[in-house]
Amino acid sequence: ERPWVCERIMAAPPPSAPAEPAPQPPPQPLQYSLLLQHLVGDKRQPRVWDPSTFGGIPCPPKSEEQKMVERVMESCPFKAALACVGGFVLGGAFGIFTAGIDTNAGFDPKDPYRTPTAKEVLKDMGQRGISYAKNFAIVGAMFSCTECVVESYRGKSDWKNSVISGCITGGAIGFRAGLKAGVIGCGGFAAFSAAVDYYLR
């Protein structure tokens, strides 16, 4: 027997066990914030609107006449004229309504005990309606024209346009009675314009 062979066999290390696989890290939970960024956030890819994809009827391109009509309707003079007509109608209706409920309509200061006739009451209602219609038409045209100019200058369509144009319109109307009345008219009309704009939006 060879003693050195036995010593080598006895000195040899025992066979090692197979290495166990390293534990895998747990799966990361789905981050909904990242998902929302791709759906409605900044990383959302815009899609080209194609009506034929959804079975709709594609719109034909606009003609030059249609574009010209749109430009005219979006112009400041057209908006001012439209507001003037609307203010005239609204002011006339308001004047007739206030004259109809006024007990002093057709009142003659020379003869306070005389009952006014229907003709005199109707005449008073017409005069008051025309007066209110003119005032409302002037205010509407001034406000609409001023708002259009301010919006064109700023290049934005927000509540600030209504406030600025309301202040300019109210100040111009009240300035005829003095500086204090102009300041009050500017602040009052600006607040009223802001409230109307907030309600409409």
Salt bridges, closest charged atoms under 4 A:
GLU70 OE2 - LYS62 NZ 2.75
ASP102 OD2 - ARG128 NH2 3.04
ASP108 OD2 - ARG114 NH2 3.91
GLU120 OE2 - ARG114 NH2 3.24
ASP158 OD1 - ARG154 NH1 2.83
ASP197 OD2 - ARG201 NE 2.83
